[in-house]
């Protein structure tokens, strides 16, 4: 599990790092901000799509291990618990991390503070899926008892 845990941590931190690099590139004017401010219909569609993704993906990622079918699948084969948990953990990280990156990008393209708020929500939610050995033990034992 050490290699898998390392992969999860790399995946976790890479989402934050990419968002931080985008932030630095836009703030240092290497990338020009406000490129899509003249397109209100595109802004409307993207804003509500990202809001919907935030509601669905954050909630789903934080509650994924509480669904009975997921628990049954996770614990159906005791030899595969770690590999199945690895799949679920990477899905949870990506479901929160990728919209974080998109929200940072859209914030600078549209100059719309809604995307900054959504970025903060995703960054905060990402902290609740931080991959660690304690989380693995906690998720695979407490979920089994529920």
N, C-alpha and C positions, 0 to 999 in steps of 0.2 A: 504493500500500500504506500510505501514511501515514495516511489516513482509517481504513482497516481496522485498522491497528495502534493508533490512538487509541481506536477502538471496543473493541478487545480489552482495552486497559488500563482503560477505563472499566468494562467488564464485570468484570474481575479485581478492581479496587478496590471496586466497588459491593458485591460479595459480602462482602468484609471489613468494609466500612462498615455494612452492614445488620446483620451479626453484632455489631459493636461497639455500634451503637445499641440493639439488643436487650439487650445486656449492661448498658449504662448505664441503660436504662429499668427493668430488673428490680432492679439494685443500688441505684437511688435510690428504690425502692418506688413508682414511678409505675405499673408493672404489678406485680400481686401474684403472688408466686412460690408454688409448691406447690399450685396449683389442682387437680392431678390425682393427688395423693399417695394419695388414698383409693380409687384404682381399680387394684388390682394386676394384673388381667388385661390391662387396656389397657397398663399399663406393660410387662408381659412381652412382649406382641405388638410394641409400638413399639420396645422395646430390641433384640429380635432382628431385627426388620426393618431397623433402622438399622445394626446390626452387619453384616448381610448386604450392605446397600447400601455400607457402607464397604469391605468386602472386594472386592466386585465393581467398584464405580465407581472406586476409587483405583487398583486394579491395571489395569483397562481403560484408564483415562485416561493412565496412565504408559506403557503398552505399546501404545497404539493405533497408533502409526506403525511398529511392528515387524511387523504382520500383512501377509502378502504381498498379499492382496486389496486392502487399504487402500493399500499402496504402488503396486500396479498402477493403481488408480483415480486416485491422486494424480498419478502421472507419465505417465498415458496421453496427456494433451494438455498440451504444454509451455506453451501460452498460458493455461491455466486453473489452473496450479499454485498461484498466489497466492490465487485465490478459493477453491479447494478446501482449501488449507491454512487459510485463514481459517475455513471451516466446521468443520474438524477442531479447530482451536484453541479456537473458541468452545464447541464441544461438550465439550472437555476441561475448560475452565474451569467450565462449568455443572455438569458431572458431579461436580466436587469442591466447588464453591462452594455449590450449593443444599443438599446434605446438611450442610455446615458451619452454615448458617443454621438448619436444622431441629434440629440437635443442640444448638445454643445455646438455642433455644426449649424443647426437650424437657428439657434440664438444669434449667431453672427451673420448668417445669411439674411435673416429677416429683421434683425434688431427688435426682437419681440421678447419681452420679459417672461412670458409664459414658458418659454423653453428653458430659461434659467431656473425657474421654479421646478419644472419637471426634472431638470438635471439634478437639483438638490434632492428631490424625492428619490430618484434612482440611486444617487450616491449614498444616501442614508440607508436605503433598502439593501444596497450591496453589502453594507457592514453586517447585516443579519444573515448573510449566507457565506461569510468568510470560511474558507476551508481549513479545518484543523482536525487533529486526532480527537480532541474532546467533542467536537461537533459530530464527527462520525460516530463516536461511541454513544453520544446523547441521542442522535437521530435514529440510530439503529436499535437502541434499547427502548427508549420512551415510545417510539412509534409502534413498536411491537406490543407494548403493554396496553396501548389505548384501544 
